[in-house]
Amino acid sequence: MKNLLELSKIILLLLTGFTMLSCSNDKSASTFIEEPKNILEVAINEPDLSNIFTAIGLADGNLENLLSGGEYTLLAPNNFAFDLFLTNNGFASLEDVPSDLLSKILLNHIISGTVNSTALTNAVSGYATTKATNMDGDNLSLYFNTSSGVKFNGFSNVIKADLVATNGIVHIINKVIGLPTVVTFTTADPNFSTLVSALTRDDLTSDFVSLLSTDVTTDPAPFTVFAPINEAFNELLTELGITSLLDIDEPTLDAVLKHHVVGGANVLASDLTDNLTITTLGGDVTANSTGGASLTDSSGRVSEIITVNIQANNGVIHAINKVILP
């Protein structure tokens, strides 16, 4: 009986010890919580983002501190995207890219605030503002379209979305987003597709694409482009009683298009005042700001500016609802 009692005590002690050990292990497991990560730390932990981590370290400015605080959305090009960028621009390595240029390009991938994929998809398309700036300090725009995935500036796609950080969010993209020209936005935004068709017509004597791609440091850049939307061209055809832009002779079309471009000036909406004469490459138009920004051509036709300050590196675009005529 005594032996049975002793055996019972031993079993009880063993069970108690096992229970305590189990509780201790459960407690350790339940308290092991991964430390929250900021944007930079999220990027570091993604094996396909080692190049952007290297680029951030090489760039001018303190991008490490920027992405470790505040609240931002980082569009992070994957390693292949950086390799392609280097090849296309004649650089052997990231170390060969001028640090000021590298910094500006990286800033063009950073949006203030948290913008998740749902917000982009719900908006369908539009413009965001990046941390990069032009020579005047104006923040550059970024066009997005979600009609087929999420695409930025017409060519860079999101391949992995919504990596959540303590100070924002990261989306991995498949191409480096270069500094945009005014051509970048006119070709990326389908609202300007008719304008692009007009600018690239085979018989034009003016090479508008090359002109509007001019580097911001080279004359006649920067540009201000008053860009008619597709509906504006449809209304023009009705107004002129024709069925196609091909019905407009080359000298007339050339003159019309030049009336939508200002050379040597980055004219923002805030620069427009009543009865302001604006000299375009084709002639003068009159701007007014009262009741909403608008332009009046030599025939008294009024074009309303419906979207302002689409900012490229070499100029700015304002979308208008009526084609300006000479």
BELMOPE-V741280 format. One record per backbone hydrogen bond with DSSP energy under -1.0 kcal/mol. NH is the residue of the N-H (numbers start at 1). CO is the residue of the C=O. E is the energy in kcal/mol with one decimal. If there is no record, write none. Layout:
{{NH CO E} {NH CO E}}
//
This chain:
{{5 1 -2.3} {6 2 -2.4} {7 3 -2.4} {8 4 -2.0} {9 5 -2.0} {10 6 -2.2} {11 7 -2.4} {12 8 -2.4} {13 9 -2.6} {14 10 -2.4} {15 11 -2.5} {16 12 -2.5} {17 13 -2.6} {18 14 -2.5} {19 15 -2.4} {20 16 -2.5} {21 17 -2.5} {22 18 -2.4} {23 19 -2.5} {24 20 -2.5} {25 21 -2.4} {26 22 -2.7} {27 23 -2.6} {28 24 -2.1} {29 25 -2.4} {30 26 -2.7} {31 27 -1.8} {33 31 -1.3} {40 67 -1.0} {42 38 -2.5} {43 39 -2.3} {44 40 -2.2} {45 41 -1.7} {46 43 -1.3} {49 46 -2.1} {53 49 -1.6} {54 50 -1.9} {55 51 -2.7} {56 52 -2.5} {57 53 -1.4} {58 54 -1.4} {59 55 -1.6} {60 99 -1.7} {63 61 -1.1} {66 62 -1.8} {67 63 -2.5} {72 167 -2.3} {73 111 -2.9} {74 169 -2.6} {75 109 -2.9} {76 171 -2.7} {78 173 -2.2} {79 48 -1.8} {82 78 -1.7} {83 79 -2.3} {84 80 -2.6} {85 81 -2.2} {86 82 -2.5} {87 83 -2.2} {88 84 -2.7} {89 85 -1.4} {90 87 -1.1} {91 86 -2.6} {96 93 -1.3} {97 94 -1.2} {102 98 -2.7} {103 99 -2.2} {104 100 -2.0} {105 101 -2.5} {106 102 -2.4} {107 103 -2.5} {108 104 -1.2} {109 106 -2.0} {110 107 -1.6} {111 73 -2.6} {113 71 -3.3} {120 116 -1.7} {121 117 -2.7} {122 118 -2.7} {123 119 -1.5} {124 120 -1.3} {125 123 -2.6} {126 144 -1.9} {128 142 -2.9} {130 140 -2.8} {131 107 -1.4} {131 110 -1.7} {134 138 -2.2} {137 134 -1.6} {140 132 -2.5} {141 311 -3.0} {142 128 -2.2} {144 126 -2.6} {145 151 -2.1} {146 124 -2.9} {151 145 -2.4} {152 156 -3.0} {153 143 -3.3} {155 152 -1.9} {156 152 -2.1} {158 150 -2.4} {159 172 -3.0} {160 172 -1.5} {163 170 -2.8} {164 162 -1.0} {165 168 -2.5} {166 37 -2.6} {168 165 -1.0} {169 72 -1.9} {170 163 -1.8} {171 74 -2.6} {172 160 -3.3} {173 76 -2.1} {174 157 -1.8} {185 181 -1.1} {186 182 -1.8} {187 183 -2.3} {188 184 -1.6} {189 185 -2.3} {192 189 -2.2} {193 190 -1.5} {196 192 -2.3} {197 193 -2.0} {198 194 -2.2} {199 195 -2.7} {200 196 -1.6} {201 198 -1.2} {204 201 -1.8} {208 206 -1.3} {211 207 -2.2} {212 208 -2.9} {214 211 -1.5} {218 215 -2.3} {221 218 -2.1} {223 314 -1.9} {224 262 -2.1} {225 316 -2.8} {226 260 -2.8} {227 318 -2.2} {229 320 -2.0} {230 191 -1.7} {233 229 -1.3} {234 230 -2.0} {235 231 -2.3} {236 232 -1.7} {237 233 -2.2} {238 234 -1.7} {239 235 -2.7} {240 236 -2.5} {242 237 -2.4} {247 244 -1.8} {248 245 -1.8} {253 249 -2.5} {254 250 -2.8} {255 251 -2.0} {256 252 -2.5} {257 253 -2.7} {258 254 -2.1} {259 255 -1.1} {260 257 -1.8} {261 258 -1.4} {262 224 -2.8} {264 220 -2.5} {264 222 -1.4} {265 222 -1.4} {271 268 -1.6} {272 269 -1.4} {276 273 -1.2} {276 287 -1.9} {278 285 -3.1} {280 283 -2.8} {281 261 -3.0} {282 258 -1.1} {285 278 -2.3} {286 296 -2.4} {287 276 -3.4} {288 294 -2.1} {292 289 -1.8} {294 288 -2.4} {295 303 -2.6} {296 286 -2.6} {297 301 -2.2} {300 297 -2.1} {303 295 -3.3} {305 293 -2.4} {306 319 -2.2} {307 319 -1.3} {310 317 -2.6} {311 309 -1.2} {312 315 -3.0} {313 180 -3.5} {316 223 -2.4} {317 310 -2.2} {318 225 -2.8} {319 307 -2.1} {320 227 -2.3} {321 304 -1.7}}
//
